[in-house]
Amino acid sequence: MRYTLLASGSKGNACLIETPKTRILIDCGTTKKYLLSCFTDLEMKFNDLDALVLTHNHGDHISQLKHFYDVPIHSPFDVVEALNFNLVKPNHGFQINDLTLYPIELSHDTDIVIGYIIFDGYEKLVYITDTGYIREEDLIHCVDANYIIMESNYDPVLLLNSSRPYLTKMRIMSDRGHLSNDKAGFYLSQIVTPNTSEIVLAHLSEEANNPEVAMASVRKYLDEIGYNKSLKVAYQHKLIRGGTQ
């Protein structure tokens, strides 16, 4: 299995997951121009996808949805325009060719948000963004993944000193907001095992975080459990590749 993060952050999110038999896109945020340029770089077209898989209905995750109506769509909310729509329910796994996807419910300021645990029969990938916390019963399913893409949205000091309105700051720090760097580090320390080879910190705030702060904060937790393999960050407008190439 391999992954390519096309975009990650408050301005847009999209992640390509591939095996030799299957290509799926998780979310389709960002601009049409940038998304097209990414697919050009990957030598793909939108209809080369076997499915579009959505996490929730915020604009930074679905802004280009109309361009994928002829692709099978798996979503926790209705996409009535889709020619082939499949409703995603938490804790109800489903199959896309050789990929098995197990959805877990996250906690964010919308009706329902889904994180995905993805298996290809050999490797396991965890994809979690846009949540204020992760339930213990769901965290168990994330243990021993080969690849982990985990939100590390904000640093509390940077957030509180930012120009954002007070209520926005409180929302971000709430159980229906986002994961701080420290929360991400804590959760990672609970699920990383010797089989984990790559971790990507995702959905970093451009105003209340930066790659150096996020990496340093999370690294403290990973050092405590002896993890010394790949740790990197995702960006708003940069392809980040990983997995079995």
N, C-alpha and C positions, 0 to 999 in steps of 0.2 A: 504494500500500500504506500502511496505517496500523497503528499498534500502540497498545495500552493495557496498561500494566503495572498489574495489579490488586493484587498483593502481591509483595514481594521481600525476602527475609531468612530468618533461621533459624527463624522461626515460620510460614513459609508462602510459597509461590511460585505465581504464575499470570500468564500474559501472553496477551492476545487479539491475534491478527493478522487483519486484514480487508482484503479487496478488494471491489469492487462485486459480485463473484460468490461470494466464499468467506469463511467465518469459521472459524478454528481457535483452539483454546486450547492453549497450551503449559503443561503441568502444572496440577494442581488441588489445591495445598496450601491452607493457611489453614483457617479454620473455616467450617462450613456457613452460619452466620448472616452472616458477612462476605461470603462468596462470593455468596450470594443477594442481599445488598444491592448488591453491585457490578453484578450482572446486572440488577437493577431499575433502577439508575442508567443503565445502558446500554440500557435498554428491550429486554432480551433474556431468553430462557429457555434453560435448559441444552440442550434439544433443538433450538434454533436453530443449534447448531454443526454444521458439516460434518465435524468430526473433533476428537478430543482427542489431542494429541501429547505423549508423555512423555519426560523426559530420563533418569530413573533411579528407583529404588524406595525412596528415603528418604521418611519420613513427611511432611516439610515440602514435598514435591512431589506426593504422591499421597493425602493424607489424605481427600479427598472423592471418591475414585475410584468408589465404589459408586453415586454419583448419575449416572454417565455410561456405564453398561453398555450402554444402548441407542443410544449414539452411536458411530460408527466410531472405534476406538482404534488408534493407531500407537505402538508401545512397543518398547524394546530388551529387555524381559523379558515373560514370558508373563502375559497377563490372561485366564485361562480363562473367567471369568464374562462376558466381553464377547460381545455378539451378533455383532459384526463386529470381529475382531482381526487386526492386521497387524504382523508382526515387523519391527522396524527393525534394519538392520545397518549398521555404519559403512561409509562410502564407497559405499553403494548408494542412489542417489537414488530418490525416489518422488514421485508426483503426487497432489495433492488439488485437484480442479477446475483452476483456473488457477494454482495455486501449485506450484512445484517445490521440494522440500525435499532438501537434501544433508546427511546426517548425518556428523559427525566424532566420533571417539572421544576423550573427555577422560580425565583421571586423578583419581580420587577414591576414597574408601575404601568402595567397593562393587564388585560384579562388573563392571558396565559403566555408563558415563555418556556421554550423547550431547549434543553441541552441534549447533545447526542453522543452516545457511545457506539462506536462503529467497529465492526469486525469484518475481516475478509477471509476468515478461516485460519489465518496464520498470525495476524497482527491485530492490535487493538488501538484505536485512537479515541481520545476524549476531546470533545469540543464544547466548551462552556464559556459563554459571555452573557452580559446583561443580567446580573443577579446580585441581590444584596447579601445572600448567604446560600449555602448548599445544605440540604437536609442530610442528617447522618445516614438515614436509610438509603439515600441516593448516592452518597459519597462512597459507600461500600462497592457499588457497581463500577466506580472509576478506578479502583485499585488495580495495579499491575498493568497499566496501559504502556504500550511501547512509545506512543507519542501523545503528548498532552498539550492542547491549546487552551489556555486558561486566561480569563480576564484578570488584568491587574490595572485597574482603571485610574486610581488616584493616590496621591500622597496626602494625608490629612492636613499637614501644615501648608502645603502648596495650595490645596483646595480652599482652606479657610482664609488664606491671604490673597486669593484670586478676586477678580472683579465681579464674580457671579453674585446674583442676589442671594440673600441669606436663606430664603426658603428653598432655593435650588440647591444650595450647599447641604442643607439638612436632608433634602430628598435623596441626594446622591449617597449620603452617608447612612441612610436608613436601610431597613431590611428589604425594602422594595426599590433599592437604588443600584449601586454597583459595588464590586469588590475593591477594597483598597489593596495596595501592595502587600501589606502585612497579612490581610486575610487570604490573599492568593498564596502567599508563602506558607501560611499555616495549612491550608487545604492541600497544597502540593506535598507538604511533609507527611501528610496522612495517606497519600495514595501512591507516591513514588516507590518503586521497588528496583532491584537490580536489573529487571527487564526494561525499565524505562530508559530510552536512549536519547530522546529529544523533548525539550519543553519550550514552548513559545508563549511569551506573555503578550496578551492581545488586548485590544480595545483601550489602549492607553489614552488618557485625556491629554490634549495638546496644551491645555491651560493649567491643569492641576497635576501634572506628572511629566516625567521625561525618561528616556530609556536608561540613563545612568542611575537615576534614583530608583527606578523600578527594579533594575537588575541587582543593585546593591541590597535593597530591602529583601527581595526574595532569596538572594544567595545566602543570607544569614540562616534562613530556615533549612535550605538544602545542604549547607555545610554541616549542620547538626546531624543530619542523617547520612552523611557521607556521599551525597550525590555530586559527582564531578564531571558529568557528561554535558551534552549540549544544552545551553540555555541562551535563548535569543528573544528578540522582541519583534512584534509585527508593526507595520507602519501604515499610515493612511494611504499613501500612494507609492507603494513599492512591493514588488513580488518577493515573497519569502517562501522558499521551497524547502521541503524536507521529506523524510520517510525513505523507503527503499527505492532508490533511483535506478 
